[in-house]
């Protein structure tokens, strides 16, 4: 099948739309702690959806995985494990740097490392990227994307300045540049490991093609392995929180003890979760689930009725939507030709574009100020432009 960069960009945009939208169904979950609904949705994200679609769409999924080299399976799983750690440490970045600066640093590092490290590791950067016109155009697109991410972070800084002093203190109560940059570096590099896992899984793609899987779906068996790694990290952390917070019963009981908790960035590995919390009236970056209270809580407990079926349905919808970001990602990657490493930049840019549009539609930027509005506008324009530049660079590669 001849690569089609225009189709690839469109598919990556669909993936970005899924990633930027997946948290919306979680807003319908009632009376569950974060760790409960995150793990319930994660079962669909990391286990059910990858296996179900892999079995339905690809050929001989079980045979392909059993025939894959053990070293390939190990590295693919291992990078998924590291990616999960990157997500979980994202909340600590918010704690030390604040939402806007933290997002800019982490997403910038994630975009840069996730895009450029695979060709550097393969020894192709000097010859195929810097050494060709198409490669230099793609590199320009990556730079434009990073500038767009930085502007998005600046827009967030201006937005934060419109907050009251009490809100600012709550949001960045423990600002520490040294710790923040260190944790942000860890988070950004680890989050980029998803791209490394996809690259490590190339032998699995070759095997599934030999078994008759169409080219467009060749990445789905790789997702099965990577997401088992991601599930492992998130499962361990959520269970720890379930035990610490005594919330494990929520998976099974239709009544829940209500302490009116506020989920925070420190607990949540997802950037969308952080944005959701930041838009709430109450912001608490020292949650009961992470830092033990000095004194027993005085809030009165009361039992509330939990809509169990609705909660599980919302979690299933959110988790499946989350998976579709990488479902479309692997499809788009097949259309980018020899510069498929550029897919990661397209993915990051489209996520920020669509999550920002959701924020606008949900009025999270209302009252943010003129400077924040213009910064966000130019950031979105640059991110959209970066996808066009990267797509054009891939198109040029097809002409030679």
C-alpha positions as CSV (number, residue, x, y, z in Angstrom):
1,X,0.0,0.0,0.0
2,X,1.4,3.4,-1.0
3,X,1.7,5.8,1.9
4,X,-0.7,8.8,2.0
5,X,0.6,11.5,4.3
6,X,-2.7,13.5,4.0
7,X,-4.7,10.5,5.2
8,X,-2.1,10.0,7.9
9,X,-2.5,13.5,9.2
10,X,-6.3,13.0,9.2
11,X,-6.0,9.8,11.2
12,X,-3.7,11.4,13.7
13,X,-6.2,14.2,14.1
14,X,-8.9,11.6,14.8
15,X,-6.5,10.1,17.5
16,X,-6.0,13.5,19.0
17,X,-9.8,14.1,19.0
18,X,-10.2,10.8,21.0
19,X,-7.4,11.7,23.4
20,X,-8.7,15.3,23.9
21,X,-12.2,14.0,24.5
22,X,-11.9,10.8,26.5
23,X,-12.2,12.5,30.0
24,X,-15.6,14.0,29.2
25,X,-17.5,10.8,30.0
26,X,-15.7,10.6,33.4
27,X,-17.6,13.8,34.3
28,X,-20.7,11.7,34.5
29,X,-19.3,9.3,37.1
30,X,-20.8,9.9,40.6
31,X,-19.6,9.2,44.1
32,X,-16.4,7.2,43.1
33,X,-12.9,8.1,44.1
34,X,-10.5,8.9,41.3
35,X,-8.6,5.6,41.7
36,X,-11.8,3.7,41.3
37,X,-13.1,5.2,38.1
38,X,-9.6,5.5,36.6
39,X,-9.0,1.8,37.1
40,X,-12.5,0.8,35.9
41,X,-12.0,2.8,32.8
42,X,-8.5,1.6,32.4
43,X,-9.6,-2.0,32.1
44,X,-11.3,-1.0,28.9
45,X,-8.5,1.2,27.8
46,X,-5.6,-1.1,28.4
47,X,-7.1,-4.6,28.3
48,X,-10.6,-5.1,26.8
49,X,-10.5,-2.7,23.8
50,X,-6.9,-3.7,22.6
51,X,-7.6,-7.4,22.8
52,X,-11.2,-7.2,21.4
53,X,-10.3,-5.1,18.4
54,X,-7.0,-7.0,17.9
55,X,-8.9,-10.3,17.8
56,X,-11.6,-8.9,15.5
57,X,-9.4,-7.0,13.0
58,X,-6.0,-8.6,12.8
59,X,-5.2,-12.2,11.8
60,X,-4.1,-14.8,14.3
61,X,-3.4,-12.5,17.2
62,X,-2.5,-15.2,19.7
63,X,-0.2,-16.9,17.2
64,X,1.5,-13.7,16.3
65,X,2.3,-12.9,19.9
66,X,3.4,-16.4,20.7
67,X,5.8,-16.3,17.6
68,X,7.2,-12.9,18.5
69,X,10.8,-12.9,19.8
70,X,10.8,-12.8,23.6
71,X,13.2,-9.9,23.6
72,X,10.8,-7.9,21.4
73,X,7.9,-8.7,23.8
74,X,10.0,-7.7,26.8
75,X,11.1,-4.3,25.4
76,X,7.6,-3.5,24.1
77,X,6.1,-4.3,27.5
78,X,8.9,-2.5,29.4
79,X,8.5,0.7,27.5
80,X,4.7,0.5,28.2
81,X,5.6,0.1,31.9
82,X,7.9,3.2,31.7
83,X,5.2,5.2,29.9
84,X,2.8,4.5,32.8
85,X,5.4,5.8,35.2
86,X,5.7,9.0,33.1
87,X,1.9,9.5,33.4
88,X,1.8,9.0,37.1
89,X,4.7,11.5,37.8
90,X,2.9,14.2,35.7
91,X,0.9,15.2,38.8
92,X,4.1,15.8,40.8
93,X,5.2,18.2,38.1
94,X,2.0,20.2,38.5
95,X,2.6,20.2,42.3
96,X,6.1,21.9,41.9
97,X,5.7,24.0,38.7
98,X,2.0,24.7,38.5
99,X,-0.3,23.7,35.7
100,X,0.8,25.9,32.8
101,X,4.6,25.8,33.2
102,X,4.4,22.1,34.1
103,X,2.4,21.2,31.0
104,X,4.7,23.2,28.7
105,X,7.8,21.5,30.1
106,X,6.4,17.9,30.1
107,X,4.6,18.1,26.8
108,X,7.6,19.8,25.1
109,X,10.0,17.1,26.3
110,X,7.5,14.4,25.5
111,X,7.1,15.7,21.9
112,X,10.8,16.2,21.3
113,X,12.0,12.9,22.8
114,X,9.2,10.8,21.4
115,X,9.7,12.2,17.9
116,X,13.5,12.5,17.6
117,X,14.9,9.6,19.7
118,X,13.8,6.7,17.5
119,X,15.7,8.0,14.4
120,X,18.7,8.9,16.5
121,X,18.7,5.5,18.1
122,X,18.5,3.9,14.7
123,X,21.4,6.1,13.4
124,X,19.1,7.7,10.8
125,X,18.9,11.2,12.1
126,X,21.9,12.7,10.3
127,X,21.2,11.0,7.0
128,X,17.4,10.8,6.7
129,X,16.4,13.9,8.8
130,X,19.2,16.5,8.5
131,X,20.5,15.1,5.3
132,X,17.3,15.4,3.2
133,X,15.0,18.3,2.2
134,X,11.9,16.3,3.4
135,X,13.6,15.5,6.7
136,X,14.5,19.2,7.3
137,X,10.9,20.2,6.5
138,X,9.7,17.7,9.1
139,X,12.2,19.0,11.6
140,X,10.9,22.5,11.0
141,X,7.4,21.2,11.7
142,X,8.6,19.7,15.0
143,X,10.2,23.0,16.0
144,X,6.9,24.9,15.2
145,X,5.0,22.3,17.3
146,X,7.3,22.9,20.3
147,X,6.9,26.7,19.9
148,X,3.1,26.1,19.9
149,X,3.3,24.1,23.1
150,X,5.4,26.8,24.7
151,X,2.8,29.4,23.7
152,X,0.0,27.2,25.1
153,X,1.9,27.1,28.4
154,X,2.3,30.9,28.3
155,X,-1.5,31.2,27.7
156,X,-2.0,29.1,30.8
157,X,0.4,31.4,32.8
158,X,-1.7,34.5,31.8
159,X,-4.8,32.6,32.8
160,X,-3.4,31.7,36.2
161,X,-2.6,35.4,36.8
162,X,-6.3,36.1,36.7
163,X,-6.9,33.8,39.7
164,X,-7.3,35.1,43.2
165,X,-4.2,35.0,45.5
166,X,-5.9,32.2,47.4
167,X,-6.4,30.1,44.2
168,X,-2.8,30.7,43.1
169,X,-1.5,29.6,46.5
170,X,-3.7,26.5,46.3
171,X,-2.6,25.7,42.8
172,X,1.2,26.2,43.3
173,X,1.5,26.0,47.0
174,X,4.8,24.1,46.8
175,X,6.5,25.8,43.9
176,X,10.0,24.5,43.6
177,X,11.8,25.1,40.3
178,X,14.7,22.6,40.9
179,X,12.5,19.8,42.0
180,X,9.9,20.7,39.3
181,X,12.3,20.6,36.4
182,X,13.8,17.3,37.6
183,X,10.3,15.6,37.9
184,X,9.1,17.2,34.7
185,X,12.2,15.8,32.8
186,X,11.4,12.4,34.2
187,X,7.8,12.6,33.3
188,X,8.4,14.0,29.8
189,X,11.0,11.4,28.9
190,X,9.0,8.5,30.4
191,X,5.8,9.6,28.7
192,X,7.7,9.5,25.4
193,X,8.4,5.8,26.0
194,X,5.1,4.9,24.3
195,X,6.8,6.0,21.0
196,X,9.8,3.8,21.9
197,X,7.4,0.8,22.6
198,X,5.8,1.2,19.1
199,X,9.3,1.3,17.5
200,X,10.4,-1.8,19.6
201,X,7.3,-3.6,18.3
202,X,8.3,-3.5,14.7
203,X,9.0,-7.3,14.5
204,X,5.5,-7.9,15.8
205,X,4.2,-5.8,12.9
206,X,6.2,-7.8,10.4
207,X,4.8,-11.1,11.8
208,X,1.2,-9.9,11.8
209,X,1.6,-8.8,8.1
210,X,2.9,-12.3,7.3
211,X,-0.2,-13.8,8.9
212,X,-2.4,-11.7,6.5
213,X,-3.3,-8.6,8.6
214,X,-3.9,-5.6,6.3
215,X,-1.1,-2.9,6.5
216,X,-3.5,-0.4,8.1
217,X,-4.0,-2.6,11.2
218,X,-0.4,-3.8,11.7
219,X,0.1,-1.8,14.8
220,X,-2.8,-3.2,16.8
221,X,-0.9,-6.3,18.1
222,X,1.8,-4.0,19.3
223,X,-0.7,-2.0,21.3
224,X,-1.8,-5.1,23.1
225,X,1.7,-5.6,24.5
226,X,2.5,-1.9,25.3
227,X,-0.9,-1.4,27.1
228,X,-0.4,-4.5,29.3
229,X,2.7,-2.6,30.5
230,X,0.8,0.6,31.0
231,X,-2.0,-1.4,32.8
232,X,0.5,-2.9,35.2
233,X,1.8,0.5,36.4
234,X,-1.6,2.0,36.7
235,X,-3.2,-1.1,38.3
236,X,-0.5,-1.1,41.1
237,X,-0.9,2.6,41.8
238,X,-4.7,2.5,41.8
239,X,-4.8,-0.6,44.1
240,X,-2.4,1.2,46.5
241,X,-4.8,4.2,46.6
242,X,-7.8,1.9,47.0
243,X,-6.2,0.3,50.0
244,X,-4.9,3.6,51.5
245,X,-8.2,5.4,51.0
246,X,-10.4,2.3,51.8
247,X,-12.2,2.8,48.5
248,X,-11.9,-0.7,47.1
249,X,-15.5,-1.5,48.1
250,X,-16.7,1.1,45.5
251,X,-16.3,-1.4,42.7
252,X,-19.1,-3.6,44.1
253,X,-21.4,-1.6,46.4
254,X,-24.3,0.7,45.4
255,X,-23.7,2.9,48.4
256,X,-20.6,4.9,49.1
257,X,-19.2,6.9,52.0
258,X,-19.2,10.5,50.9
259,X,-16.5,12.9,52.1
260,X,-16.9,15.2,49.1
261,X,-13.3,14.5,48.0
262,X,-11.6,16.6,45.3
263,X,-9.5,14.6,42.9
264,X,-6.2,16.3,42.2
265,X,-3.3,16.4,39.8
266,X,-1.2,14.7,42.3
267,X,-3.3,11.6,42.0
268,X,-4.0,11.7,38.3
269,X,-1.7,10.6,35.4
270,X,-3.7,12.3,32.7
271,X,-3.2,15.9,31.5
272,X,-6.9,16.1,30.8
273,X,-7.7,15.2,34.4
274,X,-5.4,17.9,35.6
275,X,-7.2,20.5,33.4
276,X,-10.5,19.2,34.7
277,X,-9.5,19.7,38.3
278,X,-7.9,23.1,37.6
279,X,-11.3,24.4,36.3
280,X,-13.0,23.3,39.5
281,X,-13.8,25.8,42.3
282,X,-11.8,23.9,44.9
283,X,-8.2,23.0,44.3
284,X,-6.2,20.9,46.8
285,X,-2.7,19.7,46.0
286,X,-2.3,17.9,49.2
287,X,-5.0,15.2,48.9
288,X,-5.8,12.7,51.6
289,X,-4.9,9.9,49.2
290,X,-1.2,11.0,49.0
291,X,-0.3,13.0,52.1
292,X,-1.7,11.7,55.4
293,X,-3.6,14.4,57.4
294,X,-2.0,15.6,60.6
295,X,-5.3,15.3,62.4
296,X,-8.3,13.0,61.8
297,X,-10.7,14.5,59.2
298,X,-13.7,16.3,60.7
299,X,-15.9,16.0,57.7
300,X,-19.0,14.0,58.5
301,X,-19.5,10.8,56.5
302,X,-22.8,9.9,55.0
303,X,-23.9,7.2,52.7
304,X,-25.0,8.1,49.1
305,X,-26.6,6.1,46.5
306,X,-24.2,5.2,43.7
307,X,-25.5,4.7,40.1
308,X,-23.4,1.6,39.5
309,X,-24.5,0.8,36.0
310,X,-24.2,4.4,34.8
311,X,-20.7,4.6,36.4
312,X,-19.5,1.5,34.6
313,X,-21.0,2.6,31.3
314,X,-19.4,6.0,31.6
315,X,-16.0,4.4,32.5
316,X,-16.4,2.0,29.6
317,X,-17.1,4.9,27.2
318,X,-14.2,6.9,28.5
319,X,-11.8,4.0,28.5
320,X,-12.7,2.9,25.0
321,X,-12.4,6.5,23.7
322,X,-9.0,6.8,25.3
323,X,-7.9,3.6,23.4
324,X,-9.0,5.0,20.1
325,X,-6.3,7.7,20.2
326,X,-3.7,5.0,19.7
327,X,-6.0,2.9,17.4
328,X,-6.0,5.8,15.0
329,X,-2.3,6.6,15.8
330,X,-1.1,3.2,14.5
331,X,-3.3,3.6,11.4
332,X,-1.9,7.1,10.7
333,X,1.7,5.9,11.3
334,X,1.3,3.4,8.4
335,X,0.6,6.4,6.1
336,X,3.7,8.4,6.9
337,X,6.2,6.4,4.9
338,X,9.8,6.3,6.0
339,X,9.4,9.3,8.3
340,X,6.8,7.5,10.5
341,X,8.7,8.8,13.6
342,X,7.0,12.2,12.8
343,X,3.7,10.7,13.9
344,X,4.5,11.5,17.5
345,X,4.6,15.2,16.8
346,X,1.3,15.0,15.0
347,X,-0.2,13.1,17.9
348,X,1.0,15.6,20.5
349,X,-0.1,18.6,18.5
350,X,-3.6,17.2,17.8
351,X,-4.1,16.3,21.5
352,X,-3.4,19.8,22.6
353,X,-5.6,21.3,19.8
354,X,-8.6,19.2,20.6
355,X,-8.3,19.3,24.4
356,X,-7.9,23.1,24.2
357,X,-11.1,23.3,22.0
358,X,-12.9,21.2,24.7
359,X,-11.7,23.7,27.3
360,X,-13.0,26.6,25.3
361,X,-16.4,24.9,24.7
362,X,-16.7,24.1,28.4
363,X,-15.9,27.7,29.2
364,X,-12.7,26.9,31.1
365,X,-11.0,29.9,29.5
366,X,-13.9,32.3,30.3
367,X,-12.4,35.4,32.0
368,X,-8.8,34.4,31.3
369,X,-8.0,37.8,29.8
370,X,-7.1,39.1,26.4
371,X,-3.4,38.1,26.5
372,X,-4.3,34.5,27.4
373,X,-6.8,34.4,24.6
374,X,-4.4,35.7,22.0
375,X,-1.6,33.3,23.2
376,X,-4.0,30.4,23.0
377,X,-5.1,31.5,19.5
378,X,-1.5,31.7,18.2
379,X,-0.6,28.4,19.9
380,X,-3.5,26.6,18.2
381,X,-2.6,28.2,14.9
382,X,1.0,27.1,15.2
383,X,0.0,23.6,16.3
384,X,-2.3,23.3,13.3
385,X,0.4,24.7,11.1
386,X,2.9,22.2,12.4
387,X,0.7,19.2,11.4
388,X,0.5,20.7,7.9
389,X,4.3,21.2,7.7
390,X,5.0,17.7,8.9
391,X,2.5,16.2,6.5
392,X,4.1,18.2,3.6
393,X,7.5,16.9,4.6
394,X,6.3,13.4,4.4
395,X,4.7,14.1,1.0
396,X,8.0,15.4,-0.3
397,X,9.7,12.2,0.8
398,X,7.3,10.3,-1.6
399,X,8.4,12.3,-4.5
400,X,12.0,11.1,-4.2
